[in-house]
């Protein structure tokens, strides 16, 4: 049994870029006294887009963040991140095979990510998988970050509009996520959710319809019945 369409999260689902994001945030925030631990990143910041992550770092320190300064920090992080990923990134086990398998079945695919488009596109091109996705919704495209459903709602609507003969509002559309915020976002958009334990243990992902330890489980066996 296959879904009618699948929307992938990006960081933590396709590639393990969360440690890179964390380190770049620290390179920028530590010199101004706003650094935080990896534990704080996973409990609070993971799932935020860059805008909300910087806002939260300033808010938690009781500091104000002007819009111009926020954009400056976002641009600074994007530049550093781009240089790091140019060295190469490794996809999670099974994800490339899963994307190719779904595409071969003519199942529409999209991405819903809180990352910037400039963070995502070079990696998709490196991995030669950009061609499989009909739509890529990023932090540049929606004003709210996950857990708000805006990103998934946008990706879902784009798929419905692009494939009217194949999809309708009652279609079984899955999201693949790795964070509690992402699961909440996808659920808010009316999607079924498969969570993969790449970033959080299973007990933190209980709102998902199904949980797998690796996306190889979706290529080797049928999709969970949810």
C-alpha positions in Angstrom: 0.0 0.0 0.0 1.3 3.4 -1.0 0.2 6.9 -0.1 -1.4 9.2 -2.6 1.3 11.8 -2.1 4.2 12.4 0.3 5.6 15.7 1.8 9.1 15.4 3.2 10.6 17.5 5.9 14.3 18.3 5.1 16.7 18.8 8.0 16.7 15.6 10.0 14.8 13.6 7.4 16.7 13.8 4.2 20.1 14.9 5.6 21.6 15.2 9.0 22.2 19.0 9.0 20.9 19.8 12.5 24.4 19.6 14.0 25.6 22.0 11.3 22.7 24.4 12.0 23.5 24.3 15.7 27.2 24.9 15.3 26.6 27.9 12.9 24.1 29.4 15.4 26.7 29.1 18.1 29.5 30.6 15.9 27.2 33.7 15.6 25.6 33.8 19.0 28.4 32.9 21.4 30.5 36.0 20.7 27.5 38.2 21.7 26.8 36.2 24.8 23.7 34.3 23.5 25.0 30.8 22.9 23.2 27.7 24.2 23.8 24.0 24.6 22.9 21.2 22.2 20.3 20.0 24.7 18.7 23.5 24.6 18.8 23.4 20.8 16.9 20.1 20.6 14.4 21.0 23.3 13.6 24.5 22.2 15.1 25.6 18.8 15.0 22.5 16.6 12.0 22.9 14.2 12.2 26.7 14.3 13.2 28.5 11.1 16.1 30.9 11.4 13.9 33.9 12.0 12.2 32.4 15.1 15.5 30.8 16.3 17.2 34.1 16.5 14.1 35.8 18.0 14.0 33.1 20.7 17.7 33.5 21.5 17.3 37.2 22.0 14.0 36.9 23.8 15.3 34.3 26.3 18.1 36.6 27.2 15.8 39.6 27.6 17.2 41.4 24.7 15.4 43.2 21.8 16.0 42.3 18.2 15.3 44.9 15.6 14.1 43.7 12.1 17.3 45.0 10.4 19.5 43.2 12.8 17.5 40.0 12.5 17.9 40.1 8.7 21.6 40.7 9.1 21.9 37.6 11.4 19.9 35.5 9.0 22.1 36.5 6.1 25.2 35.9 8.1 24.1 32.4 9.1 23.1 31.6 5.5 26.5 32.5 4.2 28.4 30.4 6.7 26.0 27.4 6.3 26.4 27.5 2.5 30.2 27.3 2.8 30.0 24.3 5.2 27.6 22.3 3.0 29.7 22.8 -0.1 32.1 20.4 1.6 29.5 17.7 1.1 26.6 16.2 3.2 25.5 12.6 3.6 21.8 11.6 3.3 20.1 9.4 5.8 20.1 5.7 5.1 17.2 4.7 2.8 15.9 8.2 2.0 17.3 8.5 -1.6 16.0 5.0 -2.4 12.6 5.9 -0.9 12.3 9.1 -2.9 13.3 7.3 -6.1 10.8 4.4 -5.4 7.9 6.8 -4.8 8.8 8.8 -7.9 8.9 5.6 -9.9 5.3 4.9 -8.7 4.3 8.4 -9.9 3.5 9.5 -6.4 3.7 13.3 -6.1 6.4 14.5 -3.8 7.0 17.9 -2.1 9.2 19.3 0.7 8.0 21.4 3.6 11.0 22.8 5.5 11.8 25.6 8.0 15.2 26.0 6.4 16.0 28.8 3.9 15.8 28.0 0.2 19.5 28.9 0.0 20.2 26.2 2.6 18.2 23.5 0.8 18.8 23.9 -2.9 22.6 23.2 -2.9 22.1 20.0 -1.0 19.3 18.8 -3.3 21.5 19.5 -6.2 24.5 17.7 -4.6 22.4 14.6 -4.0 20.7 14.9 -7.5 17.2 14.6 -6.1 15.8 18.1 -6.8 14.1 16.7 -9.9 11.9 14.4 -7.9 10.0 17.1 -6.0 7.2 19.0 -7.6 7.2 21.7 -4.9 9.6 22.9 -2.3 8.2 25.1 0.5 10.8 26.9 2.6 11.1 29.5 5.3 11.2 32.1 2.4 7.7 31.1 1.4 5.6 31.3 4.6 5.6 33.8 7.5 5.3 31.3 10.3 7.6 28.5 11.3 6.7 25.0 12.5 4.7 24.0 14.7 2.4 26.4 12.8 0.9 24.5 9.9 1.5 27.2 7.2 4.3 25.3 5.5 2.5 22.0 5.2 -0.7 23.7 4.2 1.1 25.5 1.4 2.8 22.3 0.2 -0.5 20.4 0.4 -2.3 23.0 -1.6 0.4 23.2 -4.2 0.2 19.4 -4.7 -3.6 19.4 -4.9 -3.5 22.2 -7.5 -0.8 20.6 -9.6 -2.3 17.1 -9.7 -6.1 17.6 -9.9 -6.6 14.3 -11.7 -4.6 12.4 -9.1 -5.3 14.2 -5.8 -8.2 15.6 -4.0 -8.8 16.9 -0.4 -9.7 13.3 0.7 -6.5 11.8 -0.6 -4.1 10.0 1.7 -1.2 12.4 2.0 1.7 11.6 4.3 4.3 13.8 5.9 7.6 12.4 7.0 8.9 14.2 10.1 11.6 14.0 12.8 10.5 16.6 15.4 7.5 17.1 17.7 7.1 20.6 16.2 7.1 19.2 12.7 4.5 16.5 13.6 2.3 19.2 15.1 2.6 21.3 12.0 1.7 18.4 9.6 -1.2 17.4 11.8 -2.5 20.9 11.7 -2.5 20.7 7.9 -4.6 17.5 8.1 -1.9 15.1 7.1 -1.0 11.6 8.3 2.5 11.6 9.8 5.3 9.0 9.8 8.0 10.0 12.3 11.6 8.8 12.0 13.8 8.7 15.1 16.7 10.5 13.5 16.6 13.5 15.9 14.3 12.4 18.8 13.6 9.1 20.6 10.3 7.5 19.8 8.7 8.5 23.1 9.0 12.2 22.0 7.2 11.5 18.7 4.0 10.0 20.0 1.7 12.3 18.1 2.7 10.7 14.8 0.5 8.0 13.2 3.5 5.7 12.9 7.1 5.8 14.0 10.1 4.1 12.3 13.7 4.0 13.2 14.9 4.3 9.6 13.3 5.2 6.3 14.8 1.9 5.0 11.7 0.4 6.7 9.5 2.2 4.2 11.4 0.9 1.2 11.8 -2.7 2.3 8.2 -3.3 3.5 4.8 -1.8 2.9 3.9 1.6 4.4 2.3 1.4 7.9 -1.4 1.2 7.9 -2.5 4.4 9.7 
